Amino acid sequence: MKTETLRVDANTTLALRVYEPDGEVHASIVIGAAMGVRQDFYAAFAAWLARQGFRITTFDYRGHGYSLQGPMRAVRATISDWVHDYEAVVAAAKAARPGVPMYLIGHSLGAQLPGLMADTSAIDGMLGVAAGSGYWRDTAPRVRRMAPLLWGLIVPVATRLCGYFPGKRLGMIGDLPAGVIRQWRRWCLHPRYGMGAEGAAAERRYAAVGFPILSLALADDELMTLRGIEHLAGFYSQAPTRVEILDPHAVGAGRIGHFGFFRPQFSATLWPRAVAALATFRSEPVTSTTH
């Protein structure tokens, strides 16, 4: 693994980690993180994929993780900026290995944001893990019960007082820039989530995506529901999509949950499924466009 810095614009650099295989590169993969999750979380999975012959790039969105520069209260990032970051990382990864397929593995938010990218022409397929609409009525019961308090009181008040969302202190989500949490709040309160909250331009971008998408739904996901995952798949209205449900008992596990897929304990059971999913994309039509 080597660390890199990617300049996105005059004021923004991102912290990247690149995992190169020892031999032939089968494909290049960018891992898009979930909301509030640092790229460290995916390190073991990324290293394992590299041993299978894939070039892996992980990154932290601006104002978060290793890409944070200065105090978070001074960060002026939004989720829309994070979409731009993600797109820049994809472009850099493609430029580094232009002759091989380019895939995304998106965890939760990491499979939501590609639908808002201006250019998806480099992408040949996406594996979504525990990725669905974040609309509060589409979330799991525990989250749904908490949503009115979270979005109606905790997020607005805590963000105003601190200048950012102090999720670590509150034991929820993680620390997030004010612009990110406020935009995400707007998304989570809209029945059509980010696509609906951002209007017709966002709907057109989702509809322009043509690369194949496989979404893995975890049967014991404590945050997402199957309905929410199917709704997100439906936002990619012109892409070949399918949803598969993973039951922890089928792999001899007591629990997987929203975050468990990427834990090393599943290297022999769940991680090979990611490689198998990537292999299926080669037979799918790819019609992704610049829009």
C-alpha positions as CSV (number, residue, x, y, z in Angstrom):
1,M,0.0,0.0,0.0
2,K,1.2,3.5,-0.8
3,T,-0.3,6.8,0.2
4,E,-1.0,9.5,-2.4
5,T,-2.4,13.0,-2.5
6,L,-4.8,14.0,-5.2
7,R,-5.4,17.7,-6.0
8,V,-9.1,18.2,-6.9
9,D,-9.0,22.0,-7.3
10,A,-7.1,25.0,-6.1
11,N,-8.2,24.6,-2.5
12,T,-8.8,20.9,-2.2
13,T,-6.5,17.9,-1.9
14,L,-7.6,14.3,-1.0
15,A,-5.7,11.6,0.9
16,L,-5.6,8.4,-1.1
17,R,-4.3,4.9,-0.5
18,V,-3.4,2.7,-3.5
19,Y,-3.0,-1.1,-3.3
20,E,-1.1,-2.6,-6.2
21,P,-1.2,-6.3,-7.0
22,D,2.2,-8.1,-7.5
23,G,1.3,-9.4,-10.9
24,E,-1.2,-8.7,-13.7
25,V,-3.9,-6.2,-13.0
26,H,-7.3,-7.6,-13.7
27,A,-9.2,-4.4,-13.1
28,S,-9.0,-1.1,-11.2
29,I,-11.4,-0.6,-8.3
30,V,-12.3,2.6,-6.3
31,I,-13.9,2.0,-3.0
32,G,-16.4,4.6,-2.0
33,A,-16.9,4.9,1.7
34,A,-20.1,5.1,3.8
35,M,-21.1,8.4,5.5
36,G,-18.7,9.1,8.4
37,V,-16.4,6.1,7.7
38,R,-12.7,6.7,7.1
39,Q,-10.8,4.8,4.4
40,D,-8.9,2.9,7.2
41,F,-12.0,0.8,7.7
42,Y,-11.6,-0.8,4.2
43,A,-7.8,-1.4,4.5
44,A,-7.9,-5.2,5.1
45,F,-10.5,-5.7,2.3
46,A,-8.5,-3.5,-0.1
47,A,-5.3,-5.4,0.6
48,W,-7.1,-8.8,0.1
49,L,-8.5,-7.6,-3.3
50,A,-5.0,-6.5,-4.3
51,R,-3.8,-10.0,-3.6
52,Q,-6.5,-11.3,-6.0
53,G,-5.0,-9.1,-8.8
54,F,-7.0,-5.9,-8.5
55,R,-5.6,-2.3,-8.2
56,I,-7.5,-0.7,-5.4
57,T,-7.9,3.0,-4.5
58,T,-9.4,4.2,-1.3
59,F,-9.9,7.8,-0.2
60,D,-11.4,10.2,2.3
61,Y,-13.8,12.8,1.1
62,R,-12.7,16.5,1.6
63,G,-13.0,17.7,5.2
64,H,-13.1,14.1,6.6
65,G,-10.6,11.5,7.7
66,Y,-7.1,12.0,6.4
67,S,-8.4,14.6,3.9
68,L,-9.3,17.0,6.8
69,Q,-7.1,20.0,6.8
70,G,-7.5,22.3,9.9
71,P,-10.5,22.3,12.2
72,M,-13.7,20.7,10.9
73,R,-15.7,23.7,11.9
74,A,-13.8,25.6,9.2
75,V,-14.6,23.1,6.4
76,R,-17.1,24.4,3.8
77,A,-17.7,21.1,2.1
78,T,-21.1,19.7,1.0
79,I,-22.2,16.3,-0.3
80,S,-22.2,17.8,-3.8
81,D,-18.5,18.5,-3.3
82,W,-18.0,14.9,-2.2
83,V,-19.5,13.8,-5.5
84,H,-16.9,15.9,-7.3
85,D,-14.2,14.3,-5.1
86,Y,-15.3,10.8,-5.9
87,E,-15.4,11.6,-9.6
88,A,-11.9,13.0,-9.4
89,V,-10.6,9.8,-7.7
90,V,-12.2,7.6,-10.4
91,A,-10.6,9.7,-13.2
92,A,-7.2,9.5,-11.5
93,A,-7.5,5.7,-11.1
94,K,-8.6,5.3,-14.7
95,A,-5.7,7.4,-15.9
96,A,-3.2,5.3,-13.9
97,R,-4.5,2.1,-15.5
98,P,-6.4,3.0,-18.7
99,G,-6.3,-0.4,-20.3
100,V,-8.2,-2.3,-17.6
101,P,-11.9,-2.2,-16.5
102,M,-12.9,0.3,-13.9
103,Y,-15.3,-0.8,-11.1
104,L,-16.7,0.8,-8.0
105,I,-17.4,-0.9,-4.7
106,G,-19.7,1.5,-2.9
107,H,-20.6,1.1,0.8
108,S,-23.9,2.8,1.6
109,L,-23.2,6.5,0.6
110,G,-20.5,5.2,-1.7
111,A,-23.1,3.6,-4.0
112,Q,-25.5,6.6,-3.8
113,L,-23.1,9.3,-5.0
114,P,-22.1,7.9,-8.4
115,G,-25.7,8.6,-9.7
116,L,-24.9,12.3,-9.3
117,M,-21.6,12.3,-11.1
118,A,-21.3,14.4,-14.3
119,D,-19.2,11.8,-16.1
120,T,-19.6,8.0,-15.6
121,S,-18.0,7.0,-18.9
122,A,-15.0,5.4,-17.2
123,I,-17.0,3.1,-15.0
124,D,-17.7,-0.5,-16.1
125,G,-19.8,-1.6,-13.1
126,M,-20.6,-1.0,-9.4
127,L,-21.0,-3.4,-6.5
128,G,-23.2,-1.7,-3.8
129,V,-22.9,-3.0,-0.3
130,A,-25.7,-2.1,2.3
131,A,-26.6,0.8,0.0
132,G,-30.1,2.1,-0.2
133,S,-32.1,5.3,0.0
134,G,-31.6,7.2,3.2
135,Y,-35.1,8.5,3.3
136,W,-36.1,8.1,6.9
137,R,-39.2,6.1,6.3
138,D,-37.1,3.6,4.2
139,T,-34.7,2.9,7.1
140,A,-34.7,0.1,9.6
141,P,-37.1,0.4,12.6
142,R,-34.6,1.6,15.1
143,V,-33.4,4.4,12.9
144,R,-36.9,5.3,11.9
145,R,-37.9,5.7,15.5
146,M,-34.9,8.0,16.1
147,A,-35.3,10.0,12.9
148,P,-37.7,12.8,14.1
149,L,-35.4,13.5,17.1
150,L,-32.2,13.3,15.0
151,W,-33.3,15.4,12.1
152,G,-35.7,17.7,14.0
153,L,-33.5,18.5,17.0
154,I,-30.1,16.9,17.4
155,V,-28.6,17.7,14.0
156,P,-29.8,21.3,13.7
157,V,-28.9,22.2,17.3
158,A,-25.6,20.4,17.6
159,T,-24.4,21.6,14.2
160,R,-25.3,25.2,15.1
161,L,-23.5,25.1,18.5
162,C,-20.3,23.4,17.2
163,G,-20.0,24.6,13.7
164,Y,-19.9,21.0,12.5
165,F,-21.8,17.8,13.5
166,P,-20.0,16.3,16.5
167,G,-21.1,12.7,15.8
168,K,-18.2,11.1,17.7
169,R,-19.2,12.8,20.9
170,L,-22.9,11.9,20.4
171,G,-22.1,8.3,19.4
172,M,-23.8,8.5,16.0
173,I,-22.6,8.7,12.4
174,G,-19.2,10.4,13.1
175,D,-18.0,14.0,12.9
176,L,-19.2,15.7,9.7
177,P,-18.8,19.1,8.2
178,A,-21.8,21.4,8.6
179,G,-22.6,21.6,4.9
180,V,-22.5,17.8,4.6
181,I,-24.8,17.0,7.4
182,R,-27.3,19.8,6.5
183,Q,-27.5,18.6,2.9
184,W,-27.8,15.0,4.0
185,R,-30.6,16.0,6.4
186,R,-32.5,17.5,3.4
187,W,-32.0,14.3,1.5
188,C,-33.1,12.0,4.4
189,L,-36.3,14.0,4.7
190,H,-37.3,13.7,1.0
191,P,-39.2,10.6,-0.1
192,R,-36.9,10.3,-3.2
193,Y,-33.8,11.0,-1.1
194,G,-30.9,12.8,-2.8
195,M,-32.3,12.4,-6.3
196,G,-35.6,14.1,-5.2
197,A,-34.0,16.7,-3.0
198,E,-31.6,17.9,-5.7
199,G,-34.3,18.2,-8.4
200,A,-34.6,17.4,-12.1
201,A,-30.9,17.7,-12.8
202,A,-30.1,15.0,-10.3
203,E,-32.8,12.8,-11.8
204,R,-31.4,13.2,-15.2
205,R,-27.9,12.2,-14.0
206,Y,-29.2,9.0,-12.3
207,A,-31.1,8.1,-15.4
208,A,-28.0,8.6,-17.6
209,V,-26.0,5.9,-15.8
210,G,-25.8,2.8,-17.8
211,F,-23.1,0.6,-16.1
212,P,-24.4,-2.6,-14.4
213,I,-25.1,-2.5,-10.7
214,L,-25.3,-5.3,-8.2
215,S,-26.6,-4.4,-4.8
216,L,-26.0,-6.7,-1.8
217,A,-28.6,-6.3,0.9
218,L,-27.7,-7.7,4.3
219,A,-30.6,-9.4,5.9
220,D,-29.7,-8.2,9.4
221,D,-28.8,-4.6,8.4
222,E,-29.6,-2.4,11.4
223,L,-29.7,0.8,9.2
224,M,-31.0,-0.1,5.7
225,T,-34.1,-2.0,4.6
226,L,-34.6,-4.1,1.5
227,R,-37.2,-1.5,0.4
228,G,-34.7,1.3,0.7
229,I,-32.1,-0.7,-1.3
230,E,-34.6,-1.5,-4.0
231,H,-35.6,2.2,-4.1
232,L,-32.0,3.2,-4.7
233,A,-31.6,0.6,-7.4
234,G,-34.7,2.1,-9.0
235,F,-33.1,5.6,-9.1
236,Y,-30.6,4.1,-11.6
237,S,-33.5,3.7,-14.0
238,Q,-31.6,3.0,-17.2
239,A,-28.9,0.8,-15.7
240,P,-28.9,-3.0,-15.5
241,T,-29.5,-3.6,-11.8
242,R,-30.2,-6.5,-9.5
243,V,-30.4,-6.9,-5.7
244,E,-29.2,-10.0,-3.8
245,I,-29.9,-10.7,-0.2
246,L,-27.1,-12.0,2.1
247,D,-28.3,-13.9,5.2
248,P,-25.6,-14.2,7.9
249,H,-26.7,-17.8,8.6
250,A,-25.9,-18.8,5.0
251,V,-22.3,-18.1,5.7
252,G,-22.2,-19.5,9.2
253,A,-22.2,-16.1,10.9
254,G,-24.2,-14.8,13.8
255,R,-24.2,-11.3,12.4
256,I,-23.1,-9.2,9.5
257,G,-25.0,-6.0,9.8
258,H,-24.5,-2.7,7.9
259,F,-20.7,-2.7,8.4
260,G,-19.8,-6.3,8.7
261,F,-19.2,-7.2,5.1
262,F,-15.8,-5.5,5.2
263,R,-14.5,-7.1,8.4
264,P,-11.6,-9.6,8.0
265,Q,-13.6,-12.4,9.6
266,F,-15.5,-12.7,6.3
267,S,-12.4,-12.9,4.0
268,A,-13.2,-16.6,3.2
269,T,-17.0,-16.3,2.9
270,L,-18.2,-12.9,1.8
271,W,-15.2,-11.3,0.1
272,P,-15.0,-13.9,-2.7
273,R,-18.6,-12.9,-3.6
274,A,-17.3,-9.4,-4.4
275,V,-14.8,-10.9,-6.9
276,A,-17.5,-13.1,-8.4
277,A,-19.8,-10.0,-8.8
278,L,-17.1,-8.1,-10.6
279,A,-16.6,-11.0,-13.0
280,T,-20.3,-10.8,-14.0
281,F,-20.0,-7.2,-15.1
282,R,-17.9,-8.2,-18.0
283,S,-20.9,-9.8,-19.6
284,E,-23.2,-6.9,-18.9
285,P,-23.9,-4.1,-21.5
286,V,-22.2,-0.8,-20.6
287,T,-23.8,2.4,-21.8
288,S,-22.6,4.9,-19.2
289,T,-22.3,8.4,-20.5
290,T,-21.1,11.9,-19.9
291,H,-24.0,14.1,-18.9
